[in-house]
Amino acid sequence: MKITKKEEKKTPKVVTKVAKVEPQRNVVSLRDMMNKMIEESFWDPFDIVSSNLSMMPEKKMSFPKVDISETEKEIKITANVPGIDSDKIDIDVGDDYISISGRTEKEEEEKDKKIYRYEREYGEFRREFSLPVKVKKDEVSAKVKNGVLTINLPKIEEEKKSKIKVKAE
């Protein structure tokens, strides 16, 4: 697993992929998708754009699902990455964002093997999130255990403001 520190400011972007379009399926779920987008825009300050896009059928499987939490000392991100080796995961941390990317590779197929169902996806994935506070990029840690990636981003302590009493003369 590689963690890269980025100094430049970068605006989060969503990586898209081309997929087969099924109009009848998309029209049926359009109302549900719009309702969910409106609802999530009020409850998901970290990732409004990419979480809304992940509802689209061609996006659902591309992005690993994540949880983001914040304590007094750190931001913690957990992502489901089952079957992905840690050396196939890259994490970039910038001034105001984090990017998680990686790839899954297809197993070599046997010549005479019959396939009855083919559901797993292979290829590259990428998630980017704006960070609500600045983090200590040199102290970011990440590990994978039982198919769950955990990233700990220690927060930079804010300067404590001091109040100055004005004396009257």
Biotite code that builds the C-alpha atoms (Angstrom):
import biotite.structure as struc

atoms = struc.array([
    struc.Atom([0.000, 0.000, 0.000], chain_id="A", res_id=1, res_name="MET", atom_name="CA", element="C"),
    struc.Atom([1.400, 3.380, -0.958], chain_id="A", res_id=2, res_name="LYS", atom_name="CA", element="C"),
    struc.Atom([0.500, 6.646, 0.787], chain_id="A", res_id=3, res_name="ILE", atom_name="CA", element="C"),
    struc.Atom([1.479, 9.779, -1.132], chain_id="A", res_id=4, res_name="THR", atom_name="CA", element="C"),
    struc.Atom([1.485, 13.301, 0.288], chain_id="A", res_id=5, res_name="LYS", atom_name="CA", element="C"),
    struc.Atom([0.424, 16.025, -2.125], chain_id="A", res_id=6, res_name="LYS", atom_name="CA", element="C"),
    struc.Atom([1.238, 19.665, -1.469], chain_id="A", res_id=7, res_name="GLU", atom_name="CA", element="C"),
    struc.Atom([-0.808, 21.284, -4.227], chain_id="A", res_id=8, res_name="GLU", atom_name="CA", element="C"),
    struc.Atom([-4.470, 22.053, -3.813], chain_id="A", res_id=9, res_name="LYS", atom_name="CA", element="C"),
    struc.Atom([-6.666, 19.814, -5.880], chain_id="A", res_id=10, res_name="LYS", atom_name="CA", element="C"),
    struc.Atom([-10.387, 19.834, -6.345], chain_id="A", res_id=11, res_name="THR", atom_name="CA", element="C"),
    struc.Atom([-11.941, 16.381, -5.881], chain_id="A", res_id=12, res_name="PRO", atom_name="CA", element="C"),
    struc.Atom([-13.126, 14.792, -9.083], chain_id="A", res_id=13, res_name="LYS", atom_name="CA", element="C"),
    struc.Atom([-15.198, 11.767, -9.878], chain_id="A", res_id=14, res_name="VAL", atom_name="CA", element="C"),
    struc.Atom([-13.782, 9.165, -12.193], chain_id="A", res_id=15, res_name="VAL", atom_name="CA", element="C"),
    struc.Atom([-16.436, 7.795, -14.531], chain_id="A", res_id=16, res_name="THR", atom_name="CA", element="C"),
    struc.Atom([-16.541, 4.708, -16.669], chain_id="A", res_id=17, res_name="LYS", atom_name="CA", element="C"),
    struc.Atom([-18.438, 3.904, -19.822], chain_id="A", res_id=18, res_name="VAL", atom_name="CA", element="C"),
    struc.Atom([-21.192, 1.354, -19.329], chain_id="A", res_id=19, res_name="ALA", atom_name="CA", element="C"),
    struc.Atom([-23.993, -0.278, -21.246], chain_id="A", res_id=20, res_name="LYS", atom_name="CA", element="C"),
    struc.Atom([-27.108, 1.895, -21.049], chain_id="A", res_id=21, res_name="VAL", atom_name="CA", element="C"),
    struc.Atom([-30.425, 0.274, -20.199], chain_id="A", res_id=22, res_name="GLU", atom_name="CA", element="C"),
    struc.Atom([-33.011, 3.086, -20.580], chain_id="A", res_id=23, res_name="PRO", atom_name="CA", element="C"),
    struc.Atom([-35.960, 1.172, -19.128], chain_id="A", res_id=24, res_name="GLN", atom_name="CA", element="C"),
    struc.Atom([-34.002, 0.389, -15.960], chain_id="A", res_id=25, res_name="ARG", atom_name="CA", element="C"),
    struc.Atom([-32.742, 3.959, -15.581], chain_id="A", res_id=26, res_name="ASN", atom_name="CA", element="C"),
    struc.Atom([-36.180, 5.575, -16.079], chain_id="A", res_id=27, res_name="VAL", atom_name="CA", element="C"),
    struc.Atom([-37.770, 3.389, -13.405], chain_id="A", res_id=28, res_name="VAL", atom_name="CA", element="C"),
    struc.Atom([-35.169, 4.349, -10.812], chain_id="A", res_id=29, res_name="SER", atom_name="CA", element="C"),
    struc.Atom([-34.869, 8.032, -11.761], chain_id="A", res_id=30, res_name="LEU", atom_name="CA", element="C"),
    struc.Atom([-37.366, 9.221, -9.144], chain_id="A", res_id=31, res_name="ARG", atom_name="CA", element="C"),
    struc.Atom([-35.720, 7.118, -6.429], chain_id="A", res_id=32, res_name="ASP", atom_name="CA", element="C"),
    struc.Atom([-32.300, 8.414, -7.427], chain_id="A", res_id=33, res_name="MET", atom_name="CA", element="C"),
    struc.Atom([-33.450, 12.049, -7.329], chain_id="A", res_id=34, res_name="MET", atom_name="CA", element="C"),
    struc.Atom([-35.056, 11.562, -3.907], chain_id="A", res_id=35, res_name="ASN", atom_name="CA", element="C"),
    struc.Atom([-31.899, 9.962, -2.550], chain_id="A", res_id=36, res_name="LYS", atom_name="CA", element="C"),
    struc.Atom([-29.713, 12.743, -3.999], chain_id="A", res_id=37, res_name="MET", atom_name="CA", element="C"),
    struc.Atom([-31.805, 15.416, -2.294], chain_id="A", res_id=38, res_name="ILE", atom_name="CA", element="C"),
    struc.Atom([-31.853, 13.502, 0.986], chain_id="A", res_id=39, res_name="GLU", atom_name="CA", element="C"),
    struc.Atom([-28.096, 12.815, 0.965], chain_id="A", res_id=40, res_name="GLU", atom_name="CA", element="C"),
    struc.Atom([-27.210, 16.394, 0.104], chain_id="A", res_id=41, res_name="SER", atom_name="CA", element="C"),
    struc.Atom([-28.374, 17.334, 3.608], chain_id="A", res_id=42, res_name="PHE", atom_name="CA", element="C"),
    struc.Atom([-26.672, 14.454, 5.457], chain_id="A", res_id=43, res_name="TRP", atom_name="CA", element="C"),
    struc.Atom([-23.338, 13.800, 3.687], chain_id="A", res_id=44, res_name="ASP", atom_name="CA", element="C"),
    struc.Atom([-20.995, 16.797, 3.977], chain_id="A", res_id=45, res_name="PRO", atom_name="CA", element="C"),
    struc.Atom([-17.926, 14.760, 2.989], chain_id="A", res_id=46, res_name="PHE", atom_name="CA", element="C"),
    struc.Atom([-18.900, 13.330, -0.376], chain_id="A", res_id=47, res_name="ASP", atom_name="CA", element="C"),
    struc.Atom([-22.107, 14.708, -1.867], chain_id="A", res_id=48, res_name="ILE", atom_name="CA", element="C"),
    struc.Atom([-21.108, 14.479, -5.527], chain_id="A", res_id=49, res_name="VAL", atom_name="CA", element="C"),
    struc.Atom([-19.538, 11.034, -5.751], chain_id="A", res_id=50, res_name="SER", atom_name="CA", element="C"),
    struc.Atom([-22.023, 9.377, -3.386], chain_id="A", res_id=51, res_name="SER", atom_name="CA", element="C"),
    struc.Atom([-24.891, 10.609, -5.554], chain_id="A", res_id=52, res_name="ASN", atom_name="CA", element="C"),
    struc.Atom([-23.198, 9.348, -8.687], chain_id="A", res_id=53, res_name="LEU", atom_name="CA", element="C"),
    struc.Atom([-22.579, 6.005, -7.026], chain_id="A", res_id=54, res_name="SER", atom_name="CA", element="C"),
    struc.Atom([-26.349, 5.373, -7.066], chain_id="A", res_id=55, res_name="MET", atom_name="CA", element="C"),
    struc.Atom([-26.299, 5.041, -10.816], chain_id="A", res_id=56, res_name="MET", atom_name="CA", element="C"),
    struc.Atom([-26.307, 1.376, -11.877], chain_id="A", res_id=57, res_name="PRO", atom_name="CA", element="C"),
    struc.Atom([-22.941, 1.560, -13.642], chain_id="A", res_id=58, res_name="GLU", atom_name="CA", element="C"),
    struc.Atom([-21.364, 3.159, -10.561], chain_id="A", res_id=59, res_name="LYS", atom_name="CA", element="C"),
    struc.Atom([-22.660, 0.963, -7.751], chain_id="A", res_id=60, res_name="LYS", atom_name="CA", element="C"),
    struc.Atom([-19.967, -1.696, -7.989], chain_id="A", res_id=61, res_name="MET", atom_name="CA", element="C"),
    struc.Atom([-17.089, 0.575, -9.034], chain_id="A", res_id=62, res_name="SER", atom_name="CA", element="C"),
    struc.Atom([-16.555, 2.392, -5.795], chain_id="A", res_id=63, res_name="PHE", atom_name="CA", element="C"),
    struc.Atom([-15.829, 0.666, -2.504], chain_id="A", res_id=64, res_name="PRO", atom_name="CA", element="C"),
    struc.Atom([-18.314, 1.696, 0.161], chain_id="A", res_id=65, res_name="LYS", atom_name="CA", element="C"),
    struc.Atom([-16.776, 3.883, 2.862], chain_id="A", res_id=66, res_name="VAL", atom_name="CA", element="C"),
    struc.Atom([-17.508, 5.188, 6.346], chain_id="A", res_id=67, res_name="ASP", atom_name="CA", element="C"),
    struc.Atom([-15.986, 8.500, 7.438], chain_id="A", res_id=68, res_name="ILE", atom_name="CA", element="C"),
    struc.Atom([-15.927, 9.596, 11.064], chain_id="A", res_id=69, res_name="SER", atom_name="CA", element="C"),
    struc.Atom([-14.247, 12.338, 13.031], chain_id="A", res_id=70, res_name="GLU", atom_name="CA", element="C"),
    struc.Atom([-13.074, 12.512, 16.624], chain_id="A", res_id=71, res_name="THR", atom_name="CA", element="C"),
    struc.Atom([-11.347, 15.299, 18.489], chain_id="A", res_id=72, res_name="GLU", atom_name="CA", element="C"),
    struc.Atom([-7.942, 14.036, 17.306], chain_id="A", res_id=73, res_name="LYS", atom_name="CA", element="C"),
    struc.Atom([-8.443, 12.407, 13.897], chain_id="A", res_id=74, res_name="GLU", atom_name="CA", element="C"),
    struc.Atom([-10.525, 11.610, 10.856], chain_id="A", res_id=75, res_name="ILE", atom_name="CA", element="C"),
    struc.Atom([-11.014, 7.897, 10.248], chain_id="A", res_id=76, res_name="LYS", atom_name="CA", element="C"),
    struc.Atom([-11.975, 6.380, 6.911], chain_id="A", res_id=77, res_name="ILE", atom_name="CA", element="C"),
    struc.Atom([-12.886, 2.718, 6.504], chain_id="A", res_id=78, res_name="THR", atom_name="CA", element="C"),
    struc.Atom([-13.515, 1.190, 3.093], chain_id="A", res_id=79, res_name="ALA", atom_name="CA", element="C"),
    struc.Atom([-14.550, -2.270, 1.982], chain_id="A", res_id=80, res_name="ASN", atom_name="CA", element="C"),
    struc.Atom([-11.795, -3.672, -0.242], chain_id="A", res_id=81, res_name="VAL", atom_name="CA", element="C"),
    struc.Atom([-12.342, -7.453, -0.182], chain_id="A", res_id=82, res_name="PRO", atom_name="CA", element="C"),
    struc.Atom([-9.926, -9.476, -2.265], chain_id="A", res_id=83, res_name="GLY", atom_name="CA", element="C"),
    struc.Atom([-7.646, -6.514, -3.010], chain_id="A", res_id=84, res_name="ILE", atom_name="CA", element="C"),
    struc.Atom([-3.994, -6.866, -2.027], chain_id="A", res_id=85, res_name="ASP", atom_name="CA", element="C"),
    struc.Atom([-2.624, -3.949, -0.016], chain_id="A", res_id=86, res_name="SER", atom_name="CA", element="C"),
    struc.Atom([0.076, -3.359, -2.645], chain_id="A", res_id=87, res_name="ASP", atom_name="CA", element="C"),
    struc.Atom([-2.689, -2.653, -5.196], chain_id="A", res_id=88, res_name="LYS", atom_name="CA", element="C"),
    struc.Atom([-4.109, 0.254, -3.134], chain_id="A", res_id=89, res_name="ILE", atom_name="CA", element="C"),
    struc.Atom([-2.816, 3.845, -3.431], chain_id="A", res_id=90, res_name="ASP", atom_name="CA", element="C"),
    struc.Atom([-3.725, 6.688, -1.094], chain_id="A", res_id=91, res_name="ILE", atom_name="CA", element="C"),
    struc.Atom([-2.964, 10.329, -1.951], chain_id="A", res_id=92, res_name="ASP", atom_name="CA", element="C"),
    struc.Atom([-3.384, 12.967, 0.744], chain_id="A", res_id=93, res_name="VAL", atom_name="CA", element="C"),
    struc.Atom([-3.471, 16.637, -0.276], chain_id="A", res_id=94, res_name="GLY", atom_name="CA", element="C"),
    struc.Atom([-4.054, 19.861, 1.613], chain_id="A", res_id=95, res_name="ASP", atom_name="CA", element="C"),
    struc.Atom([-7.816, 19.530, 1.432], chain_id="A", res_id=96, res_name="ASP", atom_name="CA", element="C"),
    struc.Atom([-8.580, 16.072, 0.020], chain_id="A", res_id=97, res_name="TYR", atom_name="CA", element="C"),
    struc.Atom([-7.832, 12.356, 0.151], chain_id="A", res_id=98, res_name="ILE", atom_name="CA", element="C"),
    struc.Atom([-7.914, 9.979, -2.797], chain_id="A", res_id=99, res_name="SER", atom_name="CA", element="C"),
    struc.Atom([-8.170, 6.193, -2.518], chain_id="A", res_id=100, res_name="ILE", atom_name="CA", element="C"),
    struc.Atom([-7.517, 4.211, -5.681], chain_id="A", res_id=101, res_name="SER", atom_name="CA", element="C"),
    struc.Atom([-6.603, 0.695, -6.648], chain_id="A", res_id=102, res_name="GLY", atom_name="CA", element="C"),
    struc.Atom([-7.291, -2.196, -8.914], chain_id="A", res_id=103, res_name="ARG", atom_name="CA", element="C"),
    struc.Atom([-8.513, -5.750, -8.882], chain_id="A", res_id=104, res_name="THR", atom_name="CA", element="C"),
    struc.Atom([-7.196, -8.230, -11.355], chain_id="A", res_id=105, res_name="GLU", atom_name="CA", element="C"),
    struc.Atom([-9.077, -11.029, -13.019], chain_id="A", res_id=106, res_name="LYS", atom_name="CA", element="C"),
    struc.Atom([-7.939, -14.550, -12.272], chain_id="A", res_id=107, res_name="GLU", atom_name="CA", element="C"),
    struc.Atom([-6.592, -16.514, -15.194], chain_id="A", res_id=108, res_name="GLU", atom_name="CA", element="C"),
    struc.Atom([-9.331, -18.642, -16.707], chain_id="A", res_id=109, res_name="GLU", atom_name="CA", element="C"),
    struc.Atom([-8.951, -22.336, -17.295], chain_id="A", res_id=110, res_name="GLU", atom_name="CA", element="C"),
    struc.Atom([-9.644, -23.499, -20.852], chain_id="A", res_id=111, res_name="LYS", atom_name="CA", element="C"),
    struc.Atom([-12.288, -26.130, -20.161], chain_id="A", res_id=112, res_name="ASP", atom_name="CA", element="C"),
    struc.Atom([-13.966, -24.368, -17.259], chain_id="A", res_id=113, res_name="LYS", atom_name="CA", element="C"),
    struc.Atom([-17.737, -23.765, -17.481], chain_id="A", res_id=114, res_name="LYS", atom_name="CA", element="C"),
    struc.Atom([-18.884, -20.474, -16.011], chain_id="A", res_id=115, res_name="ILE", atom_name="CA", element="C"),
    struc.Atom([-22.423, -20.379, -14.608], chain_id="A", res_id=116, res_name="TYR", atom_name="CA", element="C"),
    struc.Atom([-22.416, -16.893, -13.155], chain_id="A", res_id=117, res_name="ARG", atom_name="CA", element="C"),
    struc.Atom([-20.042, -13.959, -13.601], chain_id="A", res_id=118, res_name="TYR", atom_name="CA", element="C"),
    struc.Atom([-20.779, -11.097, -11.179], chain_id="A", res_id=119, res_name="GLU", atom_name="CA", element="C"),
    struc.Atom([-17.497, -9.912, -9.708], chain_id="A", res_id=120, res_name="ARG", atom_name="CA", element="C"),
    struc.Atom([-15.988, -6.787, -11.208], chain_id="A", res_id=121, res_name="GLU", atom_name="CA", element="C"),
    struc.Atom([-12.370, -6.251, -12.090], chain_id="A", res_id=122, res_name="TYR", atom_name="CA", element="C"),
    struc.Atom([-10.430, -3.154, -12.945], chain_id="A", res_id=123, res_name="GLY", atom_name="CA", element="C"),
    struc.Atom([-9.600, 0.169, -11.379], chain_id="A", res_id=124, res_name="GLU", atom_name="CA", element="C"),
    struc.Atom([-11.487, 2.138, -8.750], chain_id="A", res_id=125, res_name="PHE", atom_name="CA", element="C"),
    struc.Atom([-11.054, 5.615, -7.294], chain_id="A", res_id=126, res_name="ARG", atom_name="CA", element="C"),
    struc.Atom([-12.766, 7.621, -4.541], chain_id="A", res_id=127, res_name="ARG", atom_name="CA", element="C"),
    struc.Atom([-11.920, 11.197, -3.593], chain_id="A", res_id=128, res_name="GLU", atom_name="CA", element="C"),
    struc.Atom([-13.164, 13.160, -0.618], chain_id="A", res_id=129, res_name="PHE", atom_name="CA", element="C"),
    struc.Atom([-12.788, 16.729, 0.582], chain_id="A", res_id=130, res_name="SER", atom_name="CA", element="C"),
    struc.Atom([-11.403, 16.853, 4.097], chain_id="A", res_id=131, res_name="LEU", atom_name="CA", element="C"),
    struc.Atom([-13.259, 19.098, 6.568], chain_id="A", res_id=132, res_name="PRO", atom_name="CA", element="C"),
    struc.Atom([-10.015, 20.008, 8.399], chain_id="A", res_id=133, res_name="VAL", atom_name="CA", element="C"),
    struc.Atom([-6.279, 20.001, 7.733], chain_id="A", res_id=134, res_name="LYS", atom_name="CA", element="C"),
    struc.Atom([-4.455, 16.796, 8.646], chain_id="A", res_id=135, res_name="VAL", atom_name="CA", element="C"),
    struc.Atom([-0.876, 15.859, 9.509], chain_id="A", res_id=136, res_name="LYS", atom_name="CA", element="C"),
    struc.Atom([0.079, 14.309, 6.167], chain_id="A", res_id=137, res_name="LYS", atom_name="CA", element="C"),
    struc.Atom([3.315, 12.825, 7.549], chain_id="A", res_id=138, res_name="ASP", atom_name="CA", element="C"),
    struc.Atom([1.410, 10.881, 10.204], chain_id="A", res_id=139, res_name="GLU", atom_name="CA", element="C"),
    struc.Atom([-1.351, 9.339, 8.067], chain_id="A", res_id=140, res_name="VAL", atom_name="CA", element="C"),
    struc.Atom([-1.520, 5.566, 8.531], chain_id="A", res_id=141, res_name="SER", atom_name="CA", element="C"),
    struc.Atom([-3.405, 2.860, 6.654], chain_id="A", res_id=142, res_name="ALA", atom_name="CA", element="C"),
    struc.Atom([-3.901, -0.882, 7.037], chain_id="A", res_id=143, res_name="LYS", atom_name="CA", element="C"),
    struc.Atom([-6.015, -3.632, 5.527], chain_id="A", res_id=144, res_name="VAL", atom_name="CA", element="C"),
    struc.Atom([-7.505, -6.341, 7.737], chain_id="A", res_id=145, res_name="LYS", atom_name="CA", element="C"),
    struc.Atom([-10.171, -8.857, 6.723], chain_id="A", res_id=146, res_name="ASN", atom_name="CA", element="C"),
    struc.Atom([-10.957, -6.917, 3.540], chain_id="A", res_id=147, res_name="GLY", atom_name="CA", element="C"),
    struc.Atom([-11.451, -3.580, 5.312], chain_id="A", res_id=148, res_name="VAL", atom_name="CA", element="C"),
    struc.Atom([-9.094, -0.659, 4.670], chain_id="A", res_id=149, res_name="LEU", atom_name="CA", element="C"),
    struc.Atom([-8.701, 1.662, 7.670], chain_id="A", res_id=150, res_name="THR", atom_name="CA", element="C"),
    struc.Atom([-7.080, 5.074, 7.198], chain_id="A", res_id=151, res_name="ILE", atom_name="CA", element="C"),
    struc.Atom([-6.275, 7.271, 10.202], chain_id="A", res_id=152, res_name="ASN", atom_name="CA", element="C"),
    struc.Atom([-5.675, 10.958, 9.473], chain_id="A", res_id=153, res_name="LEU", atom_name="CA", element="C"),
    struc.Atom([-4.472, 12.859, 12.577], chain_id="A", res_id=154, res_name="PRO", atom_name="CA", element="C"),
    struc.Atom([-5.850, 16.395, 12.651], chain_id="A", res_id=155, res_name="LYS", atom_name="CA", element="C"),
    struc.Atom([-3.654, 19.477, 12.886], chain_id="A", res_id=156, res_name="ILE", atom_name="CA", element="C"),
    struc.Atom([-4.452, 21.176, 16.162], chain_id="A", res_id=157, res_name="GLU", atom_name="CA", element="C"),
    struc.Atom([-6.001, 24.571, 15.720], chain_id="A", res_id=158, res_name="GLU", atom_name="CA", element="C"),
    struc.Atom([-4.249, 27.491, 17.325], chain_id="A", res_id=159, res_name="GLU", atom_name="CA", element="C"),
    struc.Atom([-5.958, 28.398, 20.541], chain_id="A", res_id=160, res_name="LYS", atom_name="CA", element="C"),
    struc.Atom([-7.095, 31.976, 20.466], chain_id="A", res_id=161, res_name="LYS", atom_name="CA", element="C"),
    struc.Atom([-6.155, 34.084, 23.426], chain_id="A", res_id=162, res_name="SER", atom_name="CA", element="C"),
    struc.Atom([-8.321, 36.863, 24.690], chain_id="A", res_id=163, res_name="LYS", atom_name="CA", element="C"),
    struc.Atom([-6.605, 40.147, 25.455], chain_id="A", res_id=164, res_name="ILE", atom_name="CA", element="C"),
    struc.Atom([-8.118, 42.344, 28.087], chain_id="A", res_id=165, res_name="LYS", atom_name="CA", element="C"),
    struc.Atom([-8.171, 46.018, 27.167], chain_id="A", res_id=166, res_name="VAL", atom_name="CA", element="C"),
    struc.Atom([-7.173, 48.268, 30.043], chain_id="A", res_id=167, res_name="LYS", atom_name="CA", element="C"),
    struc.Atom([-8.710, 51.672, 30.552], chain_id="A", res_id=168, res_name="ALA", atom_name="CA", element="C"),
    struc.Atom([-6.408, 54.583, 31.412], chain_id="A", res_id=169, res_name="GLU", atom_name="CA", element="C"),
])
